[in-house]
Amino acid sequence: MEIDPKDFNHRYEKLSTGHSYHFIDQYPRGDHSPDAPTLLLVHGFPDCWYGWRHQIKPWAMQGWRVIVPDKLGYGGTDQPRDIRNYTTKSICADLAALLDLLGVRRVILVGHDWGAETVWRFCLWYPERVRAVIALSVPFYPPAPEYIPMDEMIRRVPKFGYQKYLADPKSAVEIHQNVPVFIDAIYRSPLTGKDVSFVREGQLEALIKGRTPAPKKTDILSDKTAKLRVEEEREGKLGSSLPPSLPALFFWPRSDPTCQPLHVQRMRKFVPSIEVVELAGKGHWLMVEAREQVTNKVIEWVETLVRQENERGGKAMTKARL
């Protein structure tokens, strides 16, 4: 059964950062306790707020406030051309401003794909605003001490080769001219669990255009944006790990070719409190492929988190009276 986008509470607001955002602000029915969790759901690429459609209402029915923006550059949110708007520092500043606008002091972050990368970085830029963090499909990576050129990154991780084509300005025109082919390539389920060829360098472009391309170097996103990001994160003196006390949950799709066991295992070094949920036979799009497992596990996990917080609070009050 398809879910109608009109069935959600849409809002459009201008943030203190100057960017205008479209987002879903879904309240639970009845009274909303100020102590109840607020969840901020952050989508990845290629996606928008609607990627979370199966989770928004079930989580709101738990008594939680659920906020789901279109990220900068997507959907109904502003799409500035200046690449400085798309560093992790800038994107996280927008999300912090959104929370300020809505009067939310601390939040449970939930991110998928590039949205997972965003919520991990938010934990480093704004640790005081984070109650807990949940990530799908993309594990935590510490800030890079120095810039790694796109070609070198692809050499190390060949399955990220498709990003070189997407970073080239001509890809926007070519994809727009071949939207059905692009959508079919990105979302096709028969590839789940197999060696997906189009993620390697040159293959997505060949698929979109129907021919084998000559490799081309680009510096629009691969060089300039990545360089800005590394410089800002270094200047911001971001830590390389999350606090041991921060509750963290990660959903690992075992049939996602871009989420490798080595990266998941390495994450444990940087996120000491991480709980990993392995989802056998599931691919990258967990909010759809594993909708019930993700929805129900988050409910169980957040309820346990709230109960533990209340127990600690009760013990602290008892101790203070003694």
ZIWOUR-V904969 format. One line per field, one symbol per residue. ss: DSSP state (~ for helix, > for strand, _ for the rest). psi: psi as a letter, one per 20 degrees, with the letter a starting at -180 (. if undefined). Layout:
# ZIWOUR-V904969
ss->???
psi->???
This chain:
# ZIWOUR-V904969
ss->____~~~__>>>>>_____>>>>>>>___________>>>>>______~~~~~~~~~~~~____>>>>>_____________~~~~_~~~~~~~~~~~~~~~____>>>>>>_~~~~~~~~~~~~_~~~>>>>>>>_____________~~~~~~~_~~~_~~~~~~_~~~~~~~~~_~~~~~~~~~_~~~_____~~~___~~~~~~~__________~~~~~~~~~~~~~~~~___________>>>>>>>_______~~~~~~~~~~___>>>>>>______~~~~_~~~~~~~~~~~~~~~~~~~~~~~~~~~~~~~_
psi->pqpphijrnqqpqpriiiqpqpqpnoqrqbqopiiqqppoporbqoaahihjhihgghhhiijqpopnqprpiqcjqqmqhpiiijrhggghhghhhggghjkogqqoppqpchhghghghhhhhlhiiphrppqphorppqpphqpoqghhghhgnhijhhhgghiphihgghghilghggghghiphiipirnohiiqphhgghggikrprppqqqjghhggghgggggghghilqrirqphiopppppooijoiinqhghghhhhhinhjpppopnpjqbhmhhghlggggghggggghggggghghghgghhgghhh.
